[in-house]
């Protein structure tokens, strides 16, 4: 049965469930990183003697790496299906 709004088939096959579970796990780990790392990063920065500039650079690198590797991981997910 196809959903009228999204056009997605509601009958998921076992292979599709496995692929979706890997996708959801990947997104969960990504969001967990933002939820855990970013809130405690200012404390680590202060303890290790970093400046505000250091904190900004670390946040920028973290986001840049996500920007760089998201398409690579997406392409690999499509290849491995």
C-alpha positions in Angstrom: 0.0 0.0 0.0 1.5 3.4 -1.0 1.2 6.5 1.1 -0.7 9.2 -0.7 1.4 12.0 0.7 5.0 10.7 0.6 4.6 8.1 -2.2 6.4 5.6 0.0 5.4 1.9 0.0 4.2 1.2 3.6 5.0 -2.6 3.3 8.6 -2.6 4.3 10.6 -5.7 3.4 13.2 -7.2 5.9 16.1 -5.8 3.8 14.6 -2.3 3.9 14.1 -2.6 7.6 17.8 -3.4 8.0 18.8 -0.5 5.8 16.5 1.9 7.8 17.9 0.7 11.1 21.5 1.4 9.9 20.4 4.8 8.7 18.6 5.6 12.0 21.6 4.4 14.0 23.9 6.7 12.0 21.6 9.7 12.5 21.3 8.8 16.2 25.1 8.7 16.7 25.4 12.0 14.8 22.8 13.7 17.0 24.2 12.1 20.1 27.6 13.7 19.2 26.0 17.1 19.0 24.0 16.4 22.2 27.0 15.3 24.3 30.1 16.8 22.8 29.0 20.4 22.2 27.4 21.0 25.7 30.6 19.8 27.5 33.1 21.3 25.1 33.3 24.7 26.8 34.2 23.0 30.1 36.9 20.9 28.4 38.2 24.0 26.7 38.4 25.8 30.0 40.1 22.9 31.8 42.7 22.5 29.0 43.4 26.2 28.9 41.9 27.0 25.6 40.6 30.4 24.5 37.3 31.4 22.9 39.0 31.3 19.6 40.1 27.7 20.2 36.5 26.8 21.1 35.3 28.4 17.9 37.9 26.5 15.8 37.0 23.2 17.4 33.3 23.7 16.7 34.0 24.8 13.2 36.2 21.7 12.5 33.5 19.4 14.0 30.8 20.9 11.7 33.2 21.0 8.7 34.0 17.3 9.0 30.3 16.5 9.1 29.8 18.6 6.0 32.7 16.8 4.2 31.9 13.2 5.2 28.1 13.2 5.0 28.0 12.9 1.2 30.7 10.2 1.4 28.7 8.2 3.9 25.5 8.8 1.9 27.2 7.5 -1.3 28.5 4.4 0.5 25.0 3.8 2.0 23.6 3.9 -1.5 26.3 1.6 -2.9 25.9 -1.0 -0.1 22.1 -0.7 0.0 
